[in-house]
Amino acid sequence: MRKELTLGLFGFGCVGQGLYHVLEESAGVKASIKKICVKHRDKPRPLPQELFTYDRAEVLDDPAIDVVVELIDDAEAAYDIVKSALQKGKHVVTANKKMLAEHLEEIYDLQQKHQRSVLYEGAVCGSIPILRNLEEYYDNDLIKSIEGIFNGSTNYILTKVFEEGKTYPEALATAQQLGFAESDPRLDVQGFDAKYKLVIAIAHTYGLFISPDDVINIGIDRISDLDLKYARENHLHIKLIARAIKIGNRVYGFVIPQYISDSSPFAAIRNEYNAVSVEGAFAEKQLFVGKGAGSYPTGSAVLSDISALSYDYAYEYKRHHRDHGVEFSNDLSVGVCVSFKHGAPVSLRDFENFESGYAADGREYMIGQATLSTLRRWQEHEDIGIILKPDAAFVPVSRPSESAKAGSYAA
């Protein structure tokens, strides 16, 4: 039976206001906001002043509040709010992907200890209901991969670059004016936002709690005019792709721009839209598409979690309990195109398999198979651009210990 819920809200920015409006217009969800905790006293707000508080205790210590909805942009403060809410016997809904990615295992443990739920569909790809589908629909499928466009800001920028011929700085400025990118856009354009979402998705896809530091992320801020020219001359697009694949008992995850052809389903994903492709052994490939940015798309995802809590829904983390022997690894070779100025620390020896190369407009270009550890080393140099091939192969590589074992056996 559906319960009526009383909400305490932290934060009233873009997503918080979106949640308020979709809650007001939704007749099916039995929930009401009792108090909103905000930080700045002097900021004008469109709701009665008595609805707001500047003291978090008015939300956390109120026994009438069933659910704490956390929508602030400070990851560490958000974690403290989530932890305190659970300790005080309240359920939590959050959309803070950085906080979740950095503390997901601790949050899982707190849920088990206090028998309360934390739901966070709005943290991963906006309006796309991917987490609940991973938990429920794909429960018994053997998922080979999950990949896609996880960041709406970068997709908007790349759309403007390719469709309207804007330069990267022009497209970024437009995205900032429209609110799709922050004034400091590094979280988006350097691939951190997509990485945080991927880390969360990996927990529900493969049952692994991993550190964001273990996942390589390369953004679109390194894309050069030569990269764009190469794409146009070869009838390709560039998209920032977050990807996790399972080969044997290892899971590999990374966020790297990729050249894609018109035949790719991601080629048609434009502007601030996100797309997630899930490939299972039984269900094969399925594509989810929806808006990944904006107050209403994310607010509707948060409202969906609130609605689920009214039916006592909780993530079961089924794969974490079931999939033993699976481990995360970066021991992978990928098909890559690398561009750089003469003198940069890139050589033929860096490639597992070198395919081709050329020089033009003061930059050099090399194509081949290279390991993720090599890409991480290249990443330390800002002038080196790294983009995956459209037909990139993903090949596991032996660890040193395994190579040594194989060598002694052969001897």
BELCOR-V426935 format. One line per field, one symbol per residue. ss: DSSP state (H for helix, E for strand, L for the rest). phi: phi as a letter, one per 30 degrees, with the letter a starting at -180 (. if undefined). psi: psi as a letter, one per 40 degrees, with the letter a starting at -180 (. if undefined). A space follows every 10 residues. Layout:
BEGIN
ss: ???
phi: ???
psi: ???
END
This chain:
BEGIN
ss: LLLLEEEEEE LLLHHHHHHH HHHHHLLLLL EEEEEEELLL LLLLLLLLHH HEELLLHHHH LLLLLLEEEE LLLLHHHHHH HHHHHHHLLL EEEELLHHHH HHHHHHHHHH HHHHLLLEEL HHHLLLLLLH HHHHHLLLLL LLEEEEEEEL LHHHHHHHHH HHHHLLLHHH HHHHHHHLLL LLLLLHHHHL LHHHHHHHHH HHHHHHLLLL LHHHLEELLL LLLLHHHHHH HHHLLLEEEE EEEEEEELLE EEEEEEEEEE LLLLHHHHLL LLEEEEEEEE LLLEEEEEEE ELLLHHHHHH HHHHHHHHHL LLLLLLLHHH HHLLLLEELL LEEEEEEEEE ELLLLLLHHH LLEEEEEEEE LLEEEEEEEE EHHHHHHHHL LLLLEEEELL LLLEEELLLH HHHHHHHHHH L
phi: .dcccccccc jbceddddde ddddccddcc abcdabcbcc dcddbdbedd dcbccdddcd cdddddbccc bcccdddddd dddddddcic dbbbbddddd ddbddddedd dddchbcbca eddbihdddd dddddcdcec ccddabalcc bddddddddd dddciddedd ddddddddid bddcddeddc ideddedded dddccbiccb deddcdbbcc dcdcdddddd dddchccbbd ccbbbcbicc ccbabbdbdb cddddddddc hddcbbcccc dcdhcbccba dcbjddeddd ddddddeddd cidbdchddd dcddicbdbc dbcbdbcbba dejddbbedd cdbdcaaaba hibcbbblcb dddddddddd cddccbbddd cedcbdcdde dddddddddd d
psi: hhihihihhh hfaddddddd ddddeheehg iihdihhidh dehiieiide eiiehddddd eheehdhhhh fiehdddddd dddddddefi ihhiegdddd deeddddddd dddefiihif deehfbehgd dddddddede ihhdihiahe hddddddddd dddeeiiddd dddddddeed iidgedddee eddddddddd dddedeehhi hddehhhhae eehidddddd dddefiihih hhhhihhbei hhhihhihhi idehdedehi beiihhhhhi ddeahihhhi heiidddddd ddddddddde efiihefddd ddgiehiiie gihihihhii iheighidee hdhhdiiiii feiihihahi idddddddde hdehhhhiid fhihhiiiid dddddddddd .
END
